[in-house]
Amino acid sequence: MGVSLEQKKRVVQEVAEVANAAHSAVAAEYRGLSAGDMDSLRVQARDSGVYLRVVKNSLAKRAVEGTEFECMTDGFVGPLLIAFSQEDPGSAARVLKDFSKEHEQLVVTMLAVGGARYPGSEIDRLATLPTYDEAISLLMATMKAPVQKLATTLNEVPSKLVRTVAAVKDAK
């Protein structure tokens, strides 16, 4: 029994809503993965804030129409799953990259960020992007460094004076 037109419309609408709010998307072939493997992938994705869905290619093309992921439509060929990063741009790439290390059947075919499509070989670049918290901590460390250096330098003057006076006292 096939999927009804109403169910197809709901799937397209759901994926389109997620695509409008997503930071990046990754498409991968899942041919050869067992149902148990797919379930564990879904659990990992859910835990990382990644929307993961196996969608027919024709429905996926309609769902990403009018979004920044429209550039991916030419690559929707064969059995694909689509992962949308909802929290930070690299989360979907990290999940699929980690999962593909253990399961060679999962092959990343393409990814899209900011309206640009990249080949699956670029997944390492996207996966190594810092999370939101990591980016904030890097920014804060960069902003804090000059102030900390100034405070250390200013503190060194009286410290050096005290050491000099102590050395003179010890010498006498």
N, C-alpha and C positions, 0 to 999 in steps of 0.2 A: 504494500500500500504506500502510495507516494505522499508527499507533503502537500497540504492544501495551500491554496493561494493566500489565505489569511495567515497561515503559519509562516509562509515565506515573507509576507509583508512585515510581520512582527520581527522576524530575524533581521531583515534589512534595516528596519527602524532601530532595533537594539544596537546593532553593530555601528550604524551611522551615528548614534548618540555617543557611543564610546569613542569613535574615531574623531568626533568634533572636539572632545575634551582631552584626547591623548597627546602625549609629548612626542612619541615615536612609535613606529610599527615594525615588526619583524615577521617575515613569512618564511616558513620552513616546510619541507617535505617530510612526512611522517610515515612513509611507506615502510612496512616491516616491523613497526612497533606493535607490541601486544596491547590489549586493553588495560592490563595492569600497569604497563609502562606509561600509557596515556593518563591513567588516573593519578599516578605519582607525579607526572609533569603538571597536571592541573592543580594538584595540592601545592606544589612548589610555587606555581604561578600565583595562586590565590594568596599564599603567605607573603609574597613579595609585592603585592599590589599590581599584578599584571592581569589584564583581561585576555584570556586565551580562548579561541573558538575555532572549531573546524566548520568552515562555511563553504558551500558550493561556490565555484569561481564566478558564475554569473550573478549570484546574489552578492558576493563580495564586491564585484565591480560596481553594482548599484549602490551598495552601502557606502563606499568611499567616494562616490561621485560628489563633487562640490567641497571636499575636504582637502587638507594638505597632503593626504595620502593618495590622491587621485593619480599620481605619477606611477603608482604600483600596478595599475590595471593591466598593463601589457604583460606583466610577469605572472599573472594569475593563471597558471597552467599546471595541470596535474593535481594530485591530492595535496592540498596545502592546509596548514593551520596558520592562523594569524594571531599574533600576540601584540597587544597595545600596552605601552607603558603609561600608567595613569599617575604615578607619583613623581618619578624623575625619568629623564630621557634614556638612561642606560639600564633600567631594571629589566625590561623584556629581553634585552640582549644578554644580560648576565644570566638570567634563568635558562634561556635556550642554550647558551654557550656551556654552562655547567652541566646541563642535562646531556648535551651532545658528546661530552667527554666520556660519559659512561655508556651511551647508546649511540653507536655509529650510524644507525638507521636514520636518525634525525639529522637532516641536512638543511642548513640555513641557505635559502636561495636569494633573498633580497631583504633590504631594510630601507626605511624611509624616515628622514628627520627634516623638519622645516621645509617640506615641499620638494625635497630632493631625494631621488632614489639612488641607492648604492648597492653594489653586488654583495652577496653573502660573505665574501672574503673580508669585508670591512667590519665584521661583527666585533672583532677585538677592539677596534677604536671606539665603538659605541659602548661596549661593555666596560671599558676602563674609565668612562666618564664618572666623576664623583657624584655621590648622592647629594641631596639638598643639604643635609647636615654636614657632610664632608666639605662641600663648597663653602658653606658659612664659616666653618672652623678655619679653612684655609684663608678666607678673607679676613677674619678676625686676627689670625696670626700675622698676616701681612700688615694689617693696620697697627697692631700692637708693637711690632718690632722697632720702629723708629723711636717711639715713646720710651720703650724699655731701654734702648741704647742710650738715650739722653739721660734718663734717670741714673743709669749705671755710671755714666761719665761724670755727672754732677756729684754723685756720691763718692766717687774716687778721689776728688780734691780734698775734702776734709779727712778722709781715711789716710791719704798719703801724708798729710800734715801731722796727724796723730802718730803715725809710724815714725816719721822723721824726729818728732819731739821725743818719743820713746827711745829711739836709737841714740839721740844726744844725751838723754838722761842716763842710759846704760853706759855710755862711753865715759861719763864723769863719775 
